[in-house]
């Protein structure tokens, strides 16, 4: 293999990994936002803990 081919493959691999990481991060952020919304919606519940 020529050196420039190796560089191209590394670049492509890096791009693929970066895309996968960004997608996973976005999914995690969406899940966290849902959890935060659920926590905000269920604020009246701490009264049960006081009892």
C-alpha positions in Angstrom: 0.0 0.0 0.0 1.2 3.5 -0.8 1.6 6.0 2.1 -1.2 8.3 0.8 -3.6 5.3 0.7 -2.9 4.6 4.4 -3.5 8.3 5.2 -6.8 8.2 3.3 -8.0 5.1 5.1 -7.0 6.6 8.5 -8.9 9.8 7.6 -12.0 7.8 6.5 -11.9 5.6 9.6 -11.6 8.7 11.8 -14.6 10.4 10.1 -16.7 7.2 10.6 -15.7 7.0 14.3 -16.5 10.7 14.7 -19.9 10.3 13.2 -20.7 7.3 15.3 -19.6 9.2 18.5 -21.7 12.3 17.6 -24.8 10.1 17.0 -24.3 8.3 20.3 -23.8 11.6 22.1 -27.0 13.1 20.5 -29.0 10.0 21.5 -27.7 10.2 25.1 -28.5 13.9 25.3 -32.1 13.3 24.1 -32.5 10.6 26.7 -31.2 12.9 29.4 -33.6 15.7 28.3 -36.4 13.2 28.6 -35.3 12.2 32.1 -35.0 15.9 33.1 -38.5 16.6 31.7 -39.9 13.6 33.6 -38.2 14.8 36.8 -39.7 18.3 36.3 -43.2 16.8 35.6 -43.0 14.6 38.7 -42.0 17.2 41.3 -45.1 16.7 43.5 -43.9 13.2 44.5 -41.4 14.3 47.2 -44.4 14.9 49.5 -44.7 11.1 49.7 -41.1 10.8 50.9 -41.8 13.3 53.8 -44.6 11.0 55.1 
